[in-house]
Amino acid sequence: MSALVSSFDQPSSRAGGAPRQGVLDPAAFDALFRDCAADVHGYLISLLGDRAAAEDATALAFERLYRSRSRLDHRRGTPRAWLFAIARNAALDELRYRRRKGSYGLREDLVEDRASGDALEEVERRATVRDALASLPLRERELVLLKFHGQLSNSELARALGISESNAGTRLHRALTQLRAHCAATGREEVA
Amino acid sequence: MRIVSFPADEPLPGQEAWIASLEDALRGESQDPDAGAWRELRDDVRSLAPVMTPAFEGSLAQGLERLGALQGGAVQADTRPPGEALADTRLRRGRRSLAAHRRPALAAAATAAVALVAAVLIAASHGSGWIASAPVERTPAAAQGASRPLPSTPAQGAATSAPASKAVEASPALGAVNAAGAASAPGRAQQLAASVTLGSTAANLQAISDQVAQLAVRDGGYVQSSNVQVQQQGASEATLALRLPSAQLGAALGAIGRLAPIRAENQSLQDITDAYDAARQQLSDAEAEQRALLRALAAATTEGQIDSLRQRLSASRAAVARSHASVNAVSQRASTAEVEVSILGDVRAGSEGLTLHRGLHDAGRVLVVALIVILIAAAILVPLALVLAALAVGGSALRRYRRERVLNDH
């Protein structure tokens, strides 16, 4: 992330050339891909609950970012925030598509084999968090996922959502408060 | 404009501090026990998501490399057969999105091109005076069709080549197209006239005058009068009054216009059908009277009657001759066009040719025309752009609203 921002903010290496403010150069894009691909995929698969759809949306997000790199303005947010905003739009488009098709419900087929080798305590804790997350309304759940997978600051979150920082903070506070309440209700005392 | 209603925008009490402590905790900058709980919750949430498979990661990287977005070797290549490579399918949407990006650009370019062409056409349709490099001043009549050669009709040709008595019969058809370029009713007798002012240098004044006279003769006309005044100092001028067959007027004006730059041009038309008909009627009456007198003379039996009829017959012959002359005069007016050619050999005319003054003058005109074209194009494009911008903003807001509504529906 830091390498990416540095590359984006630094003047271009072209001799005598002024930095092109809106252009994400190949090195920065490469760094962004390596830094964020897993997070974007994790955010999308958590939100969509479907691996194929998440992979589709991930590919689409990176491609759209590349297509729109000339319009990227670092004064309006970091490339990471821009990427997650694009990924979020792709996910919402996918949800709209599902609604039109009639397959409206989210498919909660997230794999659990990842935790198979972990301690029982961790497995139980993740189950608690998963249940608490699932109990959130989609709007709050999406916000939590965007915050934790995207690892965005409040201002970046606001940029990605297209709302004010104050509003983003209010919504995040509400969502995380609800999540902790659900965790507490289902036995996640250490978090709540 | 934001049409999406979000939850209350009012910051909660202590919200800023809460956000700051949360971000400190997630960045690992706080060792507070609650900060550790936030980090653990974040990690747990993140751990719920299945990891990206190497196969997908490889195909995604390959697809982005094909786009030129990634440098080679960023991620281990996909080892699956090409037919199973996700990039082929995942990026298909992206190609559609690329097309979606290109469509507005193409539409905008096409719109701008159409507007530019329309502006040029509009500017051109407002008269060649905007675009012509020569400062031709045209009268209203001339502006409608002054430079258009008059088409000659068979009837016109007959009128010009036939003797006067034959021309009388053919002349009513002369007015098929008038001098101002507007079609007139057939069967009308019309008198055409034109005046042309040419610009020239004093040195060329005499030569051009001679060429004009030669043109008149070549086209079957003649020079009725001419006056050439050449001065070493000051303005020189030549004036030629030509009489040309009406059928040759257009061609003659075109040829004259090629001799020197046209300063001004005027053409006029006068309908003389009534005068022609009146002369014809007078002739017919005189001839009828003459025939009646001849019949009466043949039937006369006394010397007195014969003398009286001979006197009246003599007067009648004179009346017929006058009527013939009148008809011929009207016919001549219809079949002959009066052309007045003025040639100015002044300083202004002397600037013709490739000179700095002339070049600056032409450059100024080109800039004026370009400005007019730009203004017209802007008049077309600005309202169009405003409408398109409003549609784009509205479309964006609608798209955003629909996206956000999905979150509300779950």
HADDOCK unambig.tbl for C-alpha pairs under 7 A between the chains (distance, minus, plus):
assign (segid A and resid 26 and name CA) (segid B and resid 69 and name CA) 6.29 0.50 0.50
assign (segid A and resid 26 and name CA) (segid B and resid 70 and name CA) 6.38 0.50 0.50
assign (segid A and resid 30 and name CA) (segid B and resid 70 and name CA) 5.52 0.50 0.50
assign (segid A and resid 30 and name CA) (segid B and resid 71 and name CA) 6.89 0.50 0.50
assign (segid A and resid 38 and name CA) (segid B and resid 52 and name CA) 6.18 0.50 0.50
assign (segid A and resid 41 and name CA) (segid B and resid 52 and name CA) 6.55 0.50 0.50
assign (segid A and resid 42 and name CA) (segid B and resid 49 and name CA) 5.16 0.50 0.50
assign (segid A and resid 42 and name CA) (segid B and resid 50 and name CA) 6.76 0.50 0.50
assign (segid A and resid 42 and name CA) (segid B and resid 51 and name CA) 6.76 0.50 0.50
assign (segid A and resid 45 and name CA) (segid B and resid 49 and name CA) 6.44 0.50 0.50
assign (segid A and resid 46 and name CA) (segid B and resid 49 and name CA) 5.52 0.50 0.50
assign (segid A and resid 56 and name CA) (segid B and resid 90 and name CA) 5.12 0.50 0.50
assign (segid A and resid 59 and name CA) (segid B and resid 60 and name CA) 6.22 0.50 0.50
assign (segid A and resid 59 and name CA) (segid B and resid 90 and name CA) 6.00 0.50 0.50
assign (segid A and resid 59 and name CA) (segid B and resid 91 and name CA) 6.33 0.50 0.50
assign (segid A and resid 60 and name CA) (segid B and resid 91 and name CA) 6.49 0.50 0.50
assign (segid A and resid 60 and name CA) (segid B and resid 93 and name CA) 6.79 0.50 0.50
assign (segid A and resid 60 and name CA) (segid B and resid 94 and name CA) 5.71 0.50 0.50
assign (segid A and resid 63 and name CA) (segid B and resid 94 and name CA) 6.10 0.50 0.50
assign (segid A and resid 64 and name CA) (segid B and resid 94 and name CA) 6.87 0.50 0.50
assign (segid A and resid 66 and name CA) (segid B and resid 69 and name CA) 6.35 0.50 0.50
assign (segid A and resid 92 and name CA) (segid B and resid 403 and name CA) 5.45 0.50 0.50
assign (segid A and resid 92 and name CA) (segid B and resid 406 and name CA) 6.84 0.50 0.50
assign (segid A and resid 93 and name CA) (segid B and resid 403 and name CA) 6.49 0.50 0.50
assign (segid A and resid 95 and name CA) (segid B and resid 406 and name CA) 6.77 0.50 0.50
assign (segid A and resid 96 and name CA) (segid B and resid 406 and name CA) 6.22 0.50 0.50
assign (segid A and resid 110 and name CA) (segid B and resid 49 and name CA) 6.51 0.50 0.50
assign (segid A and resid 110 and name CA) (segid B and resid 50 and name CA) 6.34 0.50 0.50
assign (segid A and resid 111 and name CA) (segid B and resid 50 and name CA) 5.95 0.50 0.50
assign (segid A and resid 126 and name CA) (segid B and resid 44 and name CA) 5.85 0.50 0.50
assign (segid A and resid 129 and name CA) (segid B and resid 44 and name CA) 6.96 0.50 0.50
assign (segid A and resid 129 and name CA) (segid B and resid 45 and name CA) 6.79 0.50 0.50
assign (segid A and resid 137 and name CA) (segid B and resid 410 and name CA) 6.82 0.50 0.50
assign (segid A and resid 138 and name CA) (segid B and resid 407 and name CA) 5.62 0.50 0.50
assign (segid A and resid 138 and name CA) (segid B and resid 410 and name CA) 5.80 0.50 0.50
assign (segid A and resid 139 and name CA) (segid B and resid 407 and name CA) 5.05 0.50 0.50
assign (segid A and resid 139 and name CA) (segid B and resid 408 and name CA) 6.59 0.50 0.50
assign (segid A and resid 148 and name CA) (segid B and resid 42 and name CA) 5.50 0.50 0.50
assign (segid A and resid 148 and name CA) (segid B and resid 46 and name CA) 6.68 0.50 0.50
assign (segid A and resid 149 and name CA) (segid B and resid 46 and name CA) 6.02 0.50 0.50
assign (segid A and resid 153 and name CA) (segid B and resid 23 and name CA) 6.88 0.50 0.50
assign (segid A and resid 166 and name CA) (segid B and resid 9 and name CA) 6.68 0.50 0.50
assign (segid A and resid 166 and name CA) (segid B and resid 11 and name CA) 5.90 0.50 0.50
assign (segid A and resid 167 and name CA) (segid B and resid 9 and name CA) 4.72 0.50 0.50
assign (segid A and resid 167 and name CA) (segid B and resid 11 and name CA) 7.00 0.50 0.50
assign (segid A and resid 169 and name CA) (segid B and resid 19 and name CA) 6.64 0.50 0.50
assign (segid A and resid 170 and name CA) (segid B and resid 9 and name CA) 6.90 0.50 0.50
assign (segid A and resid 170 and name CA) (segid B and resid 11 and name CA) 5.75 0.50 0.50
assign (segid A and resid 170 and name CA) (segid B and resid 12 and name CA) 6.39 0.50 0.50
assign (segid A and resid 190 and name CA) (segid B and resid 37 and name CA) 6.73 0.50 0.50
assign (segid A and resid 191 and name CA) (segid B and resid 37 and name CA) 5.30 0.50 0.50
assign (segid A and resid 191 and name CA) (segid B and resid 41 and name CA) 6.81 0.50 0.50
